[in-house]
Amino acid sequence: MHRIQLLLVLAAALVVSALTGCLFNPSEGGDVEPAEYSEALTHPDSLLNDLQTSYQRREIERYATLLSHRFVFKFQAGPDADEFPDGLTFEQDSLFTNNMFRSSDVVEIRLSMTWGPPSDQIWVGEPAQRVILSDLNLDVEKTGDLILRVSGDEQQYYFQPGVAEDFEDPERLYIRAWQDIGSTSAPRPPLAERLNPLSDDDEIFEDGMRVVHVSMSELVRLMGQDEFAEAFAGSRVRVN
């Protein structure tokens, strides 16, 4: 059992190493001055601060160290949740996020979040702290005057101390789960139609840029596709 656990942790370490080595290649751009990273990761506020900063800086190594090796990203109800009923694992989420961070077509990532105090909850039978983000605003700006925007969707994060048998630090917290709850707004047209509109009638423009509103689940799903760059460029893409 210990040998299997060690192999799993080594595999996770190799994922982070690959991401920060040959794969990680962030492009410069943007006027946003990212915050500093936290010195201690013992409170949910510190991890959420660093999540926000790692997105703005496009630093996959820091992002990945915030996640538990048992991390799961849970899609909101819909086709993606049907395709990934168990969510995304630590390795999958890190790879998907790195696709966005390293994309040469991404000019800038802007992220701001508003969250409340943590509350005691249970996640997978273990005590956890839950934090609800009442407002997440994420802009992924791309060359070609296009912005993918996640705005107003509720997110829930679950935090647990590190697991020693997973070679994590029991004295600090890790993000154990990220649930995209979504919003109560009216349903949007299919993602493929929003990415590839047949007309300009329903498009929203901001300072000359086309803004396409997506859910966090949709953005994560796009990040996992080989056609991520083409989706940003507005060409026809496969969206299951």
Rosetta blueprint (number, residue, H / E / L):
1 M L
2 H H
3 R H
4 I H
5 Q H
6 L H
7 L H
8 L H
9 V H
10 L H
11 A H
12 A H
13 A H
14 L H
15 V H
16 V H
17 S H
18 A H
19 L H
20 T H
21 G H
22 C H
23 L H
24 F L
25 N L
26 P L
27 S L
28 E L
29 G L
30 G L
31 D L
32 V L
33 E L
34 P L
35 A L
36 E L
37 Y L
38 S L
39 E L
40 A L
41 L L
42 T L
43 H L
44 P H
45 D H
46 S H
47 L H
48 L H
49 N H
50 D H
51 L H
52 Q H
53 T H
54 S H
55 Y H
56 Q H
57 R H
58 R L
59 E L
60 I H
61 E H
62 R H
63 Y H
64 A H
65 T H
66 L L
67 L E
68 S E
69 H E
70 R E
71 F E
72 V E
73 F E
74 K E
75 F L
76 Q L
77 A L
78 G L
79 P H
80 D H
81 A H
82 D H
83 E H
84 F L
85 P L
86 D L
87 G L
88 L E
89 T E
90 F H
91 E H
92 Q H
93 D H
94 S H
95 L H
96 F H
97 T H
98 N H
99 N H
100 M H
101 F H
102 R H
103 S L
104 S L
105 D L
106 V E
107 V E
108 E E
109 I E
110 R E
111 L E
112 S E
113 M E
114 T E
115 W E
116 G L
117 P L
118 P L
119 S E
120 D E
121 Q E
122 I E
123 W E
124 V L
125 G L
126 E E
127 P E
128 A E
129 Q E
130 R E
131 V E
132 I E
133 L E
134 S E
135 D E
136 L E
137 N E
138 L E
139 D E
140 V E
141 E E
142 K E
143 T L
144 G L
145 D L
146 L E
147 I E
148 L E
149 R E
150 V E
151 S E
152 G L
153 D L
154 E E
155 Q E
156 Q E
157 Y E
158 Y E
159 F E
160 Q E
161 P E
162 G L
163 V L
164 A H
165 E H
166 D H
167 F L
168 E L
169 D L
170 P L
171 E L
172 R L
173 L E
174 Y E
175 I E
176 R E
177 A E
178 W E
179 Q E
180 D E
181 I E
182 G E
183 S L
184 T L
185 S L
186 A L
187 P L
188 R L
189 P L
190 P L
191 L H
192 A H
193 E H
194 R H
195 L H
196 N L
197 P L
198 L L
199 S L
200 D L
201 D L
202 D L
203 E L
204 I E
205 F E
206 E E
207 D L
208 G L
209 M E
210 R E
211 V E
212 V E
213 H E
214 V L
215 S L
216 M H
217 S H
218 E H
219 L H
220 V H
221 R H
222 L H
223 M H
224 G L
225 Q L
226 D L
227 E L
228 F H
229 A H
230 E H
231 A H
232 F H
233 A H
234 G L
235 S L
236 R L
237 V L
238 R L
239 V L
240 N L
